[in-house]
Amino acid sequence: MQRRIAVVGAIVAPMLLAPGALAGPVVFYEQTFEGKTVDDLPEWSGFVFLADNSYLSRFMGPWAQKVTTLTVPIPAGIRDAGAPGGADPIFTIEFDLFIIDSWGNTLTDPGDDRFIVQLDGVPIMDEVFSNVNDQQTFRAPDEKGPFAYSPLYDDSVYRDVKLTFAVPESQDSVTFDFIGFTTLAWQDESVGIDNIRVGYEIVPAPGSLALLGIGGLALGTRPRRNQR
């Protein structure tokens, strides 16, 4: 009996300490582009181009002033994954973003260089980037240096950019548009993406989480019988 109480406590305790997702992201689409050709990527459309780089490896890009589109089906049964209170899944897309060459902006200039991600035509990311000054709206890069093409400019690498979104129950696929909205052509400034992951997390409703916590505390404080 003592062992059973300890096991239940081990299951409930993480829920009390981390009132977020019951489990880590479950990935149902992943693409690193390694060893792939354009013909291997029917889910990608629009401007589809793969490049190799000694530092960035093989990635989608570079492109500018164009749209690259990814369409991913939603696997059946995701909404039956289960969570206390019947919570819906929160969907996620994560990727590495490469801002290449002479991106440079002033935040008051309507011609700012931007990277945009649209979900089914609706923007879920729209950020100004710059490699030549600090005039941008996104966070600082994880890596910076002349990684790609021109030795005149440092490129910026943003690892594990994560966006969250909801999907209506009636919808069986999602479409992402990756847009390099630059003032110059790709020979001067361009964008690339890599290590794409699309998945979901199950997050319980706060009331259901509280009930689980109370139940766990009750089990964890249950009087134990005297051992002989």
C-alpha positions as MATLAB code, in Angstrom:
seq = 'MQRRIAVVGAIVAPMLLAPGALAGPVVFYEQTFEGKTVDDLPEWSGFVFLADNSYLSRFMGPWAQKVTTLTVPIPAGIRDAGAPGGADPIFTIEFDLFIIDSWGNTLTDPGDDRFIVQLDGVPIMDEVFSNVNDQQTFRAPDEKGPFAYSPLYDDSVYRDVKLTFAVPESQDSVTFDFIGFTTLAWQDESVGIDNIRVGYEIVPAPGSLALLGIGGLALGTRPRRNQR';
ca = [
       0.000    0.000    0.000;
       2.827    2.399    0.800;
       4.358    1.849   -2.653;
       1.026    2.550   -4.349;
       0.734    5.912   -2.605;
       4.259    6.856   -3.674;
       3.522    6.029   -7.318;
       0.349    8.118   -7.384;
       2.236   11.002   -5.827;
       4.916   10.766   -8.527;
       2.277   11.105  -11.251;
       0.420   14.018   -9.691;
       3.400   16.061   -8.455;
       4.560   17.234  -11.907;
       1.043   18.567  -12.552;
       1.282   20.674   -9.414;
       4.739   22.026  -10.236;
       4.081   22.720  -13.910;
       0.513   23.851  -14.547;
       0.962   23.839  -18.310;
       0.811   20.996  -20.743;
       0.299   17.515  -19.387;
       3.004   16.304  -21.747;
       5.604   17.795  -24.058;
       4.764   18.664  -27.655;
       3.740   15.704  -29.804;
       5.255   16.250  -33.254;
       3.270   14.949  -36.228;
       5.256   16.661  -39.003;
       9.020   17.150  -39.071;
      11.371   18.157  -41.870;
      15.132   18.804  -41.738;
      15.609   18.755  -45.551;
      18.747   16.649  -45.157;
      19.147   14.320  -48.133;
      15.983   15.709  -49.740;
      15.280   17.163  -53.159;
      12.378   19.385  -54.168;
      10.645   16.329  -55.642;
      10.639   14.740  -52.174;
       8.564   17.599  -50.754;
       5.045   17.525  -52.247;
       3.670   19.268  -49.159;
       5.673   22.396  -50.076;
       4.542   24.759  -52.824;
       5.031   28.279  -54.118;
       8.712   29.150  -54.187;
      10.483   25.920  -53.236;
      14.274   25.897  -53.303;
      16.852   24.004  -51.253;
      20.374   25.254  -50.571;
      23.450   23.742  -48.918;
      25.714   25.701  -46.624;
      28.688   24.546  -44.574;
      27.341   26.252  -41.443;
      23.575   26.291  -41.943;
      23.488   22.795  -43.540;
      20.699   22.050  -46.033;
      17.742   24.393  -45.671;
      14.691   25.783  -47.436;
      15.777   28.969  -49.191;
      17.184   31.438  -49.765;
      14.311   33.559  -51.018;
      13.007   37.121  -50.855;
       9.900   38.894  -52.108;
       8.266   35.500  -52.538;
       6.069   33.058  -50.616;
       6.934   29.503  -49.611;
       3.931   27.418  -48.526;
       3.647   24.310  -46.356;
       0.426   22.290  -46.082;
       0.192   19.715  -43.285;
      -2.743   17.359  -42.620;
      -4.048   17.126  -39.052;
      -3.847   13.466  -38.000;
      -7.124   11.873  -37.021;
      -7.644   11.259  -33.308;
      -5.628   14.192  -31.970;
      -8.695   15.704  -30.314;
      -9.295   12.373  -28.554;
      -5.846   12.474  -26.931;
      -7.549   13.363  -23.683;
      -7.117   16.000  -21.015;
      -8.946   16.791  -17.777;
     -12.071   18.775  -18.554;
     -11.901   17.868  -22.253;
      -9.408   20.606  -23.131;
      -8.627   21.131  -26.805;
      -5.070   20.711  -28.082;
      -2.881   23.746  -28.635;
      -1.074   23.408  -31.948;
       2.511   24.557  -32.463;
       4.976   25.138  -35.260;
       8.691   25.451  -34.514;
      11.519   26.212  -36.914;
      14.982   27.710  -37.270;
      15.007   31.050  -39.060;
      17.938   32.433  -41.059;
      18.043   36.174  -41.821;
      20.720   36.443  -44.491;
      22.855   39.362  -45.717;
      21.886   43.053  -45.787;
      18.620   43.211  -43.860;
      18.549   46.764  -42.509;
      15.711   48.898  -41.285;
      14.388   51.840  -39.389;
      11.203   51.061  -37.517;
       9.491   54.194  -38.883;
      10.211   53.277  -42.518;
       7.217   51.634  -44.248;
       9.719   49.704  -46.377;
      11.061   47.755  -43.407;
      12.355   44.258  -44.100;
       9.946   41.798  -42.508;
       9.475   38.074  -42.109;
       5.848   36.977  -41.979;
       4.174   33.644  -41.243;
       0.518   33.246  -42.141;
      -1.753   30.439  -40.976;
      -4.512   29.851  -43.518;
      -4.032   33.420  -44.736;
      -3.990   35.049  -41.279;
      -0.655   36.383  -39.908;
       0.608   34.641  -36.769;
       4.070   36.238  -37.003;
       5.011   39.585  -38.532;
       8.384   40.929  -37.393;
      10.962   43.466  -38.548;
      14.557   42.196  -38.756;
      17.928   43.877  -39.250;
      21.485   42.599  -39.584;
      23.095   46.054  -39.742;
      21.649   47.713  -36.611;
      19.412   46.936  -33.640;
      16.261   48.363  -35.209;
      14.075   45.289  -35.176;
      10.997   44.033  -33.371;
      12.089   40.436  -32.790;
      14.382   39.117  -30.060;
      18.160   38.978  -30.388;
      19.554   36.179  -32.578;
      20.986   33.010  -31.098;
      23.943   33.133  -33.473;
      25.380   35.912  -35.609;
      28.181   35.902  -38.159;
      29.006   35.777  -41.897;
      27.603   32.252  -42.239;
      26.004   32.315  -45.672;
      27.026   34.284  -48.738;
      28.368   37.812  -48.358;
      31.389   38.450  -46.099;
      30.232   42.077  -45.836;
      27.287   41.274  -43.564;
      26.641   39.175  -40.512;
      23.740   36.770  -40.846;
      21.371   36.064  -37.956;
      20.222   32.625  -36.832;
      17.137   32.232  -34.644;
      16.765   28.731  -33.239;
      13.490   27.112  -32.242;
      11.128   29.928  -33.156;
       7.815   28.695  -31.739;
       4.327   29.846  -32.713;
       1.078   28.552  -31.226;
      -2.340   28.468  -32.828;
      -5.777   26.862  -32.697;
      -7.414   24.734  -35.381;
     -11.201   24.410  -35.731;
     -12.516   20.885  -35.211;
     -13.925   20.783  -38.725;
     -10.516   21.496  -40.288;
      -8.341   18.561  -41.381;
      -5.222   20.439  -42.529;
      -3.296   23.674  -41.971;
      -1.428   25.838  -44.464;
       1.528   28.034  -43.549;
       2.838   30.813  -45.786;
       6.425   31.888  -45.078;
       6.955   35.336  -46.575;
      10.236   37.188  -47.032;
       8.932   40.746  -47.326;
      12.176   42.533  -48.197;
      12.948   45.820  -49.901;
      15.714   44.270  -52.026;
      16.026   41.118  -54.108;
      17.374   37.837  -52.752;
      20.890   38.553  -54.022;
      21.105   41.347  -51.408;
      18.945   40.026  -48.577;
      17.115   36.758  -48.168;
      15.569   34.351  -45.718;
      15.807   30.636  -45.023;
      14.107   28.157  -42.688;
      15.055   24.740  -41.385;
      14.140   22.036  -38.858;
      10.386   22.445  -39.163;
       8.215   20.741  -36.520;
       4.437   20.886  -36.352;
       2.741   19.340  -33.346;
       0.360   19.854  -30.463;
       0.191   20.026  -26.685;
      -2.686   19.154  -24.388;
      -3.242   21.787  -21.719;
      -5.823   21.096  -18.985;
      -8.378   23.659  -17.895;
      -7.302   25.412  -14.645;
     -10.259   24.015  -12.673;
      -9.485   20.459  -13.740;
      -5.835   20.905  -12.833;
      -6.796   22.159   -9.385;
      -9.005   19.119   -8.834;
      -6.138   16.856   -9.803;
      -3.879   18.680   -7.380;
      -6.335   18.387   -4.516;
      -6.807   14.709   -5.228;
      -3.076   14.192   -5.347;
      -2.584   15.966   -2.021;
      -5.325   13.876   -0.447;
      -3.682   10.689   -1.628;
      -0.247   11.909   -0.663;
      -1.296   12.744    2.940;
      -3.360    9.638    3.537;
      -2.465    8.082    6.924;
      -0.308    5.022    6.600;
      -0.812    1.888    8.586;
       1.740    1.024   11.200;
       4.316   -1.316    9.821;
       5.134   -4.415   11.769;
];
